[in-house]
Amino acid sequence: MKKYFIAGILVWIPIAITVWVITWGLGLIDQIYGSVMSALITVLPGQFSGNLKHFREIPGLGILIVLVVISFTGLLAISFAGQWWLKVWDRFVTRIPIVRSIYSSVKQVSSTIFSGNGQAFRKALLIRYPHAESWVIAFQTGNTGEEIGQKLGGEYVNVFLPTTPNPTSGFFMIVPRSAVIELDMSVEEALKHIVSMGSVPPRVSASPIKNQVNHLN
């Protein structure tokens, strides 16, 4: 009976996590649609707001509309006219004092993550967390700025520490380069290892890593 139960868990856990992540993403898209519709209902006269309320209540319509709008926007963005409008829009947004800092940062991060030649996570690392006797897998996202390096007095790296089993959330940390261990495993293998809560071993040899751990100790 025990082996049947474990076999059932191994079947349902990846399905449940996959459905949970997809549901979270679709729910986020639906919230965006709901916010836009609520704003329109508030602004437009009463004769139109009633129809929009019924339109909003159609199941799954918000997700479909948002996906179509995003795809249509992408189609326009890669055209010559669309790129010209994007440049005009960027120049307009970057002139607004507070908005420009948020917009520029988010745009840079999204371009890094979703572009074909970008690489949001450069390397998989081992760092000590939450205390000196335990280790976690993190990802190097870049080198620290010159000011931070000067004030901290040494060479530091920016790392992202994901949570389990949802690696989309986590912590941004600045740690000394001497305190991290670069792993031989790829970023993809490290993500699989994190999402599986360590139950799926990465396909790399552990001997070089063990030597580095002993060296740090």
Disulfide bonds with the S-S distance in Angstrom:
none
